[in-house]
Amino acid sequence: MDLSVYIRFIVALIFVLSLIGLIYWCAQRFGLRRVLGDKIAGGRIEIIETKRINTKFQLVLIRRDTATHLILLGADNGMLIETLNANEKQTADSENILKKITSNELSEKK
C-alpha cells in the first residue's frame, strides 16, 4: 500500500470524529438531551442534584411540577426530609425532621 491510502484514511477518520464532536457540541449547546428527556419522562419529574453522604445514604433533590423535595435514601428505605412548594413557599416542620433523622442515627447505621 502506498502512502496516499494511509493519508486518505487519516483524513476520513479526522472528518468523522469532528462530525461526532460537532453533533455532541450542538446537543449540549441547544439542550437536545433535555428536550428529548422531557418528552420521554413527560416533563413532570426532574432530578436536580444528588449527593452521597456515605456508602449507605444519599441525598436527592427532586423537582415535581412546582414542588421541590429533598429525600434521604438509605439501603432499604427512603425518607422525605423537606418539601418546598413554589406557590406557597412552605417548608417541612423542622421538629418532625429532627425526630426522624439525627446525626446519631446516621452514625449508628454505619
N, C-alpha and C positions, 0 to 999 in steps of 0.2 A: 504494500500500500504506500502510496506516496503522501507527501506532506499536506496536500490540498484536502484530502479526505479528513485528516485529523483537524485541520483548521475549520472546515465546514461543520464538523461535529461539535467542536467547542463553541462556535458562534451560535449554532442552533440551541445548544444547552443553555448558554447565557440568555438567549432570547426567551426561551420557555421559562426559565427561572425568574426573569424580570417580569414576564406576564403574570406569573403566580404572585409575585410580590406586589404588583400593581393592583391586582384584584383584592388582595388582602388589605392593602392600604385604603382602597376605596370602601371596603366593607367596614373598616374601623372608622374612617373619616365621616361617612354618611350614615352610620348606625344601621347597617344592613343586618347585623346579628340581632340587634334589639328589635327591629321591625319583624323579622322572622320569628323570633322567640315570643313576642307578644301575640302574634297570630296563632302560634301553636298552643300557648298556655291560656289563651283567652284574655290576657292582659289584666287580670284582676289581682294576681299574686306576684310579688317580686321580692327576692331575697336581696336586701340592701347590703348586709355585711355579716360575716361570721368571724368569730374569734374563739380559738381553742384556749381553754383555761388550763387544763391538764389533760392527761390521757383519757380521763373518763367524762369530762364535762366540756361543753361547748355552748357559747352564747350565740344566738342567731337573731338578727334584726330583720323583721319581715314587714312589708307593707301590703295591706289588703284594702282595696278601694281607697277610703280616706283614713283608715286606721293604721297605726304602726304598732307592732307588737314586739316585745323583747322576750325571748323564750330561752330558758336554760334546758339544754338537752343532756341527759345522762345516758348511761349504758343501757338502762332498761326503762327509763321514764322521761317525761318532759314536764316542765313547769313554766307557767306564764308568770313572768316577773313584773312586766309593766305594759300597760296599753295607753297609747296616746291617740286620741281621736282628733283629727284636724278641724272638724267643725266645732266641737265642744271644748277642746283643749283640756281634757281631763287626764289625770294620771292615776295609776293604781294606788290603792291605800298602802302607805309605807309601813304601817304597823303590821298589816297582814303579810307583807313581803318579809319583814324581819322575823316573823314567826315561822314562815315556811323555810327560808334559807338563811343560814348564818355561816360565817367563816368556819366555825367549829364543825358544822355539819359537813362542809366540803372536805375539811382535813380528816374527819373520821372515816369518810368513804374512800379515801385514797388507799 
